[in-house]
Amino acid sequence: ARKLCEAPLSPMFPSIWISFKVSEAELKVPFSDELPSRHAQLTALKDAEEFDVLVVGGGATGAGCALDAVTRNLKTALVERSDFSSGTSSRSTKLIHGGVRYLQKAIMQLDYEQYMMVKEALHERANLLEIAPHLSAPLPIMLPVYKWWQLPYYWAGIKMYDLVAGIQCLKSSYVLSKTKALELFPMLKKDKLVGAIVYYDGQHNDARMNLAIALTAARHGAAVANYTEVVHLLKTNDPQTGKEKVCGARCRDVITGQEFDVKAKCVINATGPFTDGLRKMDNQETKNICQPSAGVHIVIPGYYSPDNMGLLDPATSDGRVIFFLPWEKMTIAGTTDTPTNVTAHPIPGEDDINFILREVRNYLSPDVEVRRGDVLAAWSGIRPLVTDPNSKDTQSICRNHIVSISNSGLVTIAGGKWTTYRSMAEETLDAAIKAHGLSAEPCRTAGLMLEGAKGWTPTLYIRLVQDYGLENEVAQHLASTYGGKAFDVAKMAQVTGKRWPIVGKRLVSEFPYIESEVQYAIKEYACTAIDVIARRTRLGFLNVQAADEALPRIVQIMGKELDWSQERKTAELEAARKFLYHEMGYRARSEQLTKTSEINLDYQEVVRYKKRFHKFDKESKGFITTVDVQQVLESINVHIDENALHEILNEVDLNKNGQVEIDEFLQLMSAVKKGQVSDNRLAILMKTAEETLDMRGPVTVDRSGGGV
């Protein structure tokens, strides 16, 4: 196995553009106008006599390998058993970084391997920011300092980070006084703060970046297919050596169940946490090389952080690092690092969510109440760490990658970081070409622009507003998500019938995702509603309730485009809701209010909330229904759709009997008080109605018409 430190560093970044201009002229892009459909891709997989390379796995590394191979003029195929980026690649911290903490370890432990890993990652960071400028951008990250002696220590470390980046340093780091730090990050805890250091790393939309790599490979002629799993590897006897050699894979279309063979001279295993599963298909006796680690992230409202400033907690209570970053107008906090079992459906645990919240509280001002109810989404990603099988401490593992070739010729790329996907793919293909004697050209992916990068400019969104009549926020979102392809999405957008915006119906009111994105997602190989809410849009990662609200319309649009039966639509809706409930933290959020929740209110609070409840329960039944709420709202000239009102009560109706009892209401108010529940619609609605009624005062007999 070759480790990262042994891989030669790529050329310095300025030369990338020279090689890119040469490559661009030579490279053929057979599908530059329109992507082939998934059906066409499957046909290409079935009909091809033999591929040069078959990549198994559609994450960042697998897609990177496919793009590297096809741009070397190798006949390339890629299969992914779920969706592109459905695993770890969509569940990252969203950073493109060299790794400040790895550099610290490299210096403290005099570890040359880790130093070289950081150096290469910083080179790849610069490349990634250049080849997908619409999906990535530099992000300033603040490191608050609470002890005077730490200021020069951290400053020296961060300056070393700049120095290692060399000419590829995004922007120079700098020191801030306490006053300036609080001006830029007003939510920060003031007590004992002595100053701060700000450094720069990259940030990206990870799932969309992964998809852009896969789509770019498809445009260059690779046959790529999601929802296509490997049933078993195909083998043949090598006539020269007499040994068994891997010569392809038996694949199954997960959607139709149809099976077919894909022959290939070389098979590359790029399955992330599932690396050992495919290796054992090749040889049952092989030892595990992957030790998985779970990293949980949470999403909280955007007001917890400034729009363009992240925060790094360099030493949490248990020695881990926590990032606190603005992303897609929300705030991401994470991550944890816990040994785990490999699963396709990792679930964020309540303990991990609360650990992150506690660490966030330590760094934020006491004026900012960090509430459990503000967690809008949470997810767990499994890092495919490469280690000695006997090692137990995943935190001491450096995320090196290993390229290994089995006796039967199966090439495995395991471990690594998101940021270094391209150099990992280059090293993997170099090894595969050498081992299998393939005829190929040198690597061309350095500087090769990804899907959507061509035609993108920072002001592209203005043209979208002017040419199509899109809302400004929607136009900015389309430009930063699809780049130059945003015009294709805008062309598909429906007329709203309003004065403004002219086109672009939103899926949910508070997010800029529009209905035409669902149609366009199908062109990008989206096959399920989960693909749309999780990876084509990022709604499921940003707000599980908003995603749940958007699902019926998403399923309706996909059903029409893909000719789904009613049974299929129902199944899609159920599967997507199950995904949100388990994998995106909806369950953890909904369990904050249960039938067994304690009522933790003092006597005066109980009296006050009972009084509020009885303004709706005028007949003292002990419960309220939608009819009771509707009557009160009509009396203050507020009108809410009956279906919406039913949903509002259903959130609090714990025993699901169609009514909210007084105990359920008190449980709700207790959960609101403790911060376990926030932004509850019934609580806010009843409070607002009570205040309006109290302001009006009692209606006199004269004013009411004399009682006639």
N, C-alpha and C positions, 0 to 999 in steps of 0.2 A: 504494500500500500504506500502511495506517495502522499505525503502531508503537504499542507499549504505552504509551510516554510520552504519546502524543496522546489516549489513551482517557481519558474522564472517570472519576474515582474514584467508586466506589459510595458510598452514604450510610454514615455511621458506624454501627457495629454495633448500638447500642441500638435504633435505628429499624428494624432488620431484623425484630425481633420484632413491632412494630406492623404492618408490611407482611405478615408471615407470618400473623398472626391474621386479617387481612382476606382474604388469599389462600386460607387454609385453608377459610374459610367459602364462598368463591366457587368454588373448584376442584372439578371433578367427578373422582372416582376410580372409573372403571367397573369395574376389576378389583381392588377392595380386598380381596375375600375370597379369590379364587384366581387365580393367573396363568394366562393362556391358554397352551396347549401350544405347542411349536415348530411343530407341524403347523398349528395354528390361526393362528399368526403368518404362516406362509408362505401360507396360504390368503388371509389379509387382504391380503398384498402382491400376490398374483396377481389378486384380484377387484376391488380398488379401481380406480375409473375414473381418478382422478388424486389424488396427494398434493400438499399445499402444499409440503412440504419432504422431500427424500430425503437422508439423511446417509450418507455412505460412510465407514466406519471405526468400530469398536466399542471404541476405547481410551477413556481418560478424557475427552479433548476431544470425540470423536465422541458418546459417551454423554451428555456434558454438553450438547452442541448439541441432541440429540434431546429431552432433558428440558426444556431451555429452550423449544424450539419447541412441544412438546405442551402445556406449561403456559401458553402464550400463545394457546391454542385454535387452533393450526394443525394441520392433518391431517398427521401425521408418520410417516415410515418410516426405519428404520436397517438397513443391511446390513453385515456383517463377514465377510470371506472365511475367517477362522479362528475362534477363540473370542474372546469379550469379554476384553479385557486380555491377549491372548496375546503381544503385542509388548512395547514399551518400558514400558507402564503397569504391568506386573507385575514388572518387573526394576529397580525404582528402589532408592534408599537407604532407602526407607520413611519418609522425613522429610516433614513438612508445615512448610515453613520459608520465611522471607523471603529468606534467603541472606546470611549474615554476610560472606562474601567479596565479594559484590556491593556491599554497603554500604561495605566497605573501599575497593574500586575507585572507587565513586562519590565518596567523600571525597577520596581521594588524587589522583584525576584531575579533580575538580570536575565530575563527570558527572551532570547533573540527570536525564537519562533513566534511568540506573541507580538513582538515588535514588528516583524515582517508581515504578520497577518493584518495588523492595524494599518501599516503603510499601504498594502495592496487594497484594503477596504477603502481607504481615503482616495486612492486613485480611481477605484470603481464608483465611488460616490460622485466624483466630478463627472465621470462619463455618463452616469445615469441621469444626472440633472441636465445634461446637454441633449441626450437623445430622446427625452420625453419631457420637454419643458412645460407642457400643459398639465401634466400629472404630478409634477414635483417642483419644489422650490426650497431655497435656503430658509432655515428657521432659527432665529436667535433663541438661545436657551440660557436661563439665568440660574446661577449656582449661588444661593444665599449663604452668607458666612456669619456665624454667630459667636466666633471666638477670634480675637485679634491674631493669634499665632497661625490660624488656618488660612488667613488671607494670602501671605506669601507662598504658603505650601500649595494651595489650590491654584494660585496664579501661575506658579512655575509649571505645574502639571498641565494646565490648559495651554500655556504658551508652547510647551513641548508638543502638544497636539497640533497646534498651528504649524510648528516647525517641521513635523513629520509630513504634514500635508504639502509643504513646500509651495510651489507656484499654484497648486490646486487648492490652496486655502480659500474657502468661500469668502470670508471677511475676517479681519483680524479681531481677536478677542480683546476685551477691555474691562477695566475695573470701574465699579460704580460706588459712589458714597451711599450712605444709608438713605439720605433724602432723595437722591436720584433713583435709587432702587425702588423705593416706595412710590415714586411718581410713575415709574414704568409698570410696576406690579403692585397696585394699591391694596390687593387682597392679602399681601404678605404679612406675616406676624412681625410686629414692630419691636417687641421686647428683646433686648440683648442683640439685635441686629447691628452689625458693625459695617456692613457693606455687601457687595455682591460682585460676581464675575460673570460676564456674558460671553458665551462662545457660540459658534454657528455650526449646525449640522443640516442635513437635508431631511425633508419630509415628503411623503408621497401618498397617493391613494393606492394601497397595496394590491387589492383585488383587480382594480382597473389596469394597473401596471402589468400584472401577470397576464391579464387578458390581452393587453396590447402586444406583449411578446408573442403569445400564441397566434394572434391574428396576423402579425407581421410574418411569422413563419408560414402561415396559410397563404398569404398573398404571394410569397416567394415560391410557392408550389409544394409545400409539405402537406401530406394528407393527415389532417388532425381531426380527431373525433372524441368528444366527451361522451360520457355514459356508455363507454365501451371497455369492458373489463377483461383482463387476462384470466382465462380458465386454467390453462397450464401451458408450459413452455414446450415448443417443438424441438426435437433433437434428431440428429442424424449421425452416422458413423463417418468420421474423417477417413477417407481412403488412404491417406498418407501415413497417419499415426495410428489408426484403428480406434481412436478415442471418440467418445460421444461429444458432439458439439451442439450448442444451442443454435437453431437455425430459424427461429421465429416464435410465434405464439398462437395458440388457439384463443380466439376472442369471442366475446358475446355482447351483442347490442342489448344493453340493460333495458331499454324501452320496449323493444319488440321481442326480446328473448332469442333472436336468431344468432346462431354461432357460425363462425367462419375462421379460416386459417390466414394468418399474415406471415409470409415468408420474409426473412431478412438475413443478410450476411452477418449483421451485428445487432444484438439486443442490449439496450442500455436501461438499467434499473435506476430510475430517479423517483422513487416512491416515498421519499421523506421518512416519516415515522414507520412506514410499512416496509421499509427496506428489507428487513430480515424475512418477511413473509415471502417475497419473491425469490430471495436467495435460497430459502428452504424448498421452493418449487424446483430449483435447479439441483440442490443437494440437501437432503434431509439432515445430513450429519453436520452441516456447517454451523459454526458458532455465531451467536449474535454479536453484532458490532454496534448496534444502536441502543442507547439508553435514553428513553424518552423522558422529557421534563415538561410539566404543565405550567403555562404562564397565563394568569388571569388578568384581564383588563376590564375596567368599567368606563362607562360614558355618563357624564353628568352635564348639566346645562352650561352653555357658553359663558354665562356671567361669572363662573368660578375662576376664569383666567382671562388675561388681556387677549385681544384679537390676534396679536402677532408676537407673543412672547411665551416660551415654554419655561418649565421649571424642572431642575434636577435635584432630587434629594439624594446626596451621595452616600449617606450612611443611615439606613433605616434602623429601627429598633432591633432587627435580627440580622443586620449587616448587608441587606440587599439594597439594590438601587431602585428608586421609584421615579418615573417620569410623569410629568403633569403638563399636558400639551394641548394647545388649541388645535382642533381638526374639524373641518367641515362645519364650522360655526358652533361646535360643541367642545367639550373638554374631555380628553382621554387621560385616565390615570392608570398606571400599572408599571411593572408587572410583578407577579410572584414567580417563584422558581421551585417547583415541588416534583419529586419523582412520581411517575404515574404509569399506568398501563396504557398500551396503545389501543385507541378506539377511534372509529370514524366519527363519533358523535360526542366529543368532550363536553362536559357540563361545568359551568362556573359554580364553585361552592360558596356557600354563605360565609364560611370562615375567611376565605380569601377576599371576598368582597368587603367584609368588615375590617380586615387587616389593612387594605388599601385606604379605606375611609379614615381609619385611625391615623395612618401616616400623613394623609392629606391634612387632617385637623392640626397636626403638630406644626405645620408650616404656614397655615393660614391664620389671619387675624381672628381673635375671638368674636369680633363683630360679624364674621361670616359663619353662619350656622351650617355645618356640613351634615346634611340629613340623609339617612338611609333611603328615604322616599324619593330623593333626587337622582337616584341611579336609574337612568333611562334605558340602559342596556348593559349587558355584561357577557363576556365570552371567555372561553379557555382555548388556547392554542397549544399544540404539542410540538415542542422543539425536538428535532431529530439529532440530539447530541451524540457524537461519536466518542466512545470510551472503552476502556478495558471492562469486560463484563463483571469483574470482581469489584469495581469501584462503586461506592455508595453515595459519595458526595457530588451531586450534579453541579453545585455552585462553583466548584473548583475546576470544572471542565472548561477548556477553551474551545470555542466553536470552530475548530479546525474541520476541514473536510478530508475525506479519504476517497481515492479512486482505486478500486481493486478489480482484478480480472480473475474469474474463477477458472478452474481447469477445463471447463466446457466452453469458456469464452464469454460468459455473461459479464458485462461491464457494469459495475456498481459505483455510483457517485452518492456518497452519504455524508451527512453533517453539513457544516458551512453556515453562512449567514445570507439573509435576503440580499444585502448590498453586493455581495460578491458572486451573485448567480452567474454573471457573464464570464468571469475568469474561471469559475468552476466548470462551466460548460466547455470553455476552450480547452482546459486541461483534460477533461473527460474525452472529448473528441480526438485530441492529440493521441491519447492512450489507446482509444478504440481503433483509430486509423492504423497505428503502428502494430497493434496486436492482430488485427484481421487483414492487414495488407490491402487496405482500401486505397483507391486512387482518388485523392482529394486535393483541393487547393488550400492555401493558408487561411487562418481565421480572419473573418471580415466583419465581425460584429462590433469591434471598437469604433464608435462614432456612427454606427448605422442607426438612422432615425426610426423610431417605433411608430406604430399605428397612431395617426392623429397629429404627429409632430409636424409633418409637412403642412404648411399653410397656416400654422398657428402663430399668432402674435399676441402680445399683452392687451392689445386694443381690439381683438377680433370680436369680442362681445358687443362692441358698439355697432358693428355692421349687422349683427344679428338683431339688435333692437331696431335699427333703422330700416333694414330690408324686410323684416318679417313681422314687426310689431309685437315682439316678445317683451315680457317684463324684464327690467334691468337685472334683478336677482336671478331669474331663470336663464337669461342670456349668459351671465357670468358663470353660472353652474355648467351650462352646456359647453361653453368654451374650455373650461378647466377640466371637463370630463372627457370630451370627445375630440378636443383640439380642432384641427381642420375638418374633421368629419361632422362637426356640430351643425353644419349647413344641411347635411343629409337628414339629421334628426328634425331640424326646424321645418324642412320641406314637408315632413310627414305630419306635422302638428295641425290639429283641427282648429277651425275658427271658433272663437268663444261666443260670438254674438254680442259682446260687450263693446263699449267705446274703447276700453283699454283693459287688459291687453287684447290685441286683435286675434292672436293665435296663442295656443299653449294652455290647455286645461291641466291644472295641477291634480296630482293623485291625492295629496292631502294639503290642506291650506298652509301649514307652517313650514313646509319644505318645498324647494324649487323643482322637484321631480315632476315631469309632465307625462301625459298619457302616451305621446308618440315615442317616448323612450322604451315603453314596453314593446311596441311594434319593432323598434330598431334592435332591441335586445334579442329578438328571435333571429335577426340577421347575424347577430354575434353569437349564435349557437346556444342561446338560452332555451332550455327544454322544459323547465318547471317554474312554478311561481317562486320557489326558493331561490333559484338562479337570479331572478329579477330583484327580489327584495334584499338579497345578501351580497351579490357580486356585480350585477349590471348597474343597479343603483345601490346605495349603501344604507338604505332606510332601516333595514333590520338591525344594523350595527349602531345606528344613531338613536332610534327611539322605537322600542318594541310595540308600544301602543299605537303609534302612528302607522307602523308597518301593518299591524293587525287591521287597522281601519282601511288601509289601501288595498288589502288583499282581494276583497270581492271584485273590485273594479279591474285589478290586474288579471285575475283569473278569467273574468268576462272577456277582456281584450285578447288574451292568449287563446282562449277557447275559440273565439271567432277566427283568429289568424291560423290556428293549427287544427281547426275542425274537431274540437274535443266533444265527446258525448257528455251528457249531464252527469253520468257516473264519474267520468274522468275529472270534471270540474270540481265535484264534491270531494273527490280523493285529493286533488291538488290543494284545495282549501284546508282540508284536515291536516295534510302533511306539512304545509307551511306553518300552520298554527302550532303544530307539535314542535317544529324546529324553533320557532320563537319562544315557546314555553320552556323547552329544555335547554337549548344551546345558546340562546340569546338573553337568558336571564329573566324571561317573563315569569317563570315559576317562582324564582326567588323574590321577584317584585310583588307578585300577587299573594305570596304567603306571608307578607308583612301584616295582612289583615285576614284573620281566620276565625272560625267559630270558637277556637280556644284562646284567642287573644285576651290578655288581661285588660281590665279597665283601670287605668292608673290616673284617676282624676280626683281632685280634692272636693270637699262638699260643695263649695261655692260654684266650682266648674260644673258639677253634676246638675245643680239647680239651674244654672244659666243655660246649659244645653237642653235640659228637659223643657224649659220655657220655650226655646227655639223650636224644638220638635213639636210641641203642642200648638204652635201657630199653624202647623200643617195638619196635625191630627186634631182637628176641631171637635170631633165626636168622641175623643178619648178612647179610641179603639186599642191603643197600644202599638199600632203600626201605621205606616203610611203607604199609599200606592201611587201610581202615576196620576190617577184621577185627583187625589188630594193635592199633589204638587202642582198639577195643571191649574187647578182652581185658584190657588194662591198666586201663581204667576200671572194669570189673566187679570186678577184684581189689581196688579201693579203694572199692567200693560206690557207684560213680557210674554213672548210667544216662542215656544220650543216645539219642534217636530215630535210627534208622539213616539216614533221609533227611537229618536235620539234620547228622549226622556226615559224610555224603557232601558236603554243601555246604561244611562247614568245611574239609575237605581240598581241595576243588575250588578254593578261593580261593588256595591255595599251589601247586597242581598246574599248573605253568606250561606243560608240554607236553601237558597233558590226556590222559594215558595211564592215569588211574585210580589213580595212586600218587604219593607224595611221595618223591623221591630225596633223599639226604643233601645234595647240592649245592643243591637247591631250598630245603631247610630252612635251610642256612647263608646263602643269599641272603636269606631271610626275616629271620633274626636280624640280619643286617647292615643291612637296611632299617629294622628296628625301632631299632637302635642309632643310625642317622643321623637318626631322626625322620621318615623318608619314609613309614613305615607305623606306625599306632598301633591299639590295640584289636583286634589280630588274634586271632581266636578260637583258632586252633591253637597259636599261641605261648603264649598265656595258659593254655590247657588243659594243654599238655605241661609247662609250668613248675609249675603247681599239682599235677599228678599226680606229678612228680618229687619235689617237696617232701614230699608225703604219703608216698610210698614210702620216702624217706630217714628220715622221722620214725619210721616203723615199724621200720626196721632189718631185718636178715636174720631169716628165720623158722627157728627151731631144729627139729631132727628130732623132739624130744619134742612140741613144740607142733603140729607138722604131723601127728601121729598115728603117729610112729615109722616113717614111710615105708611103712606097710602099704598 
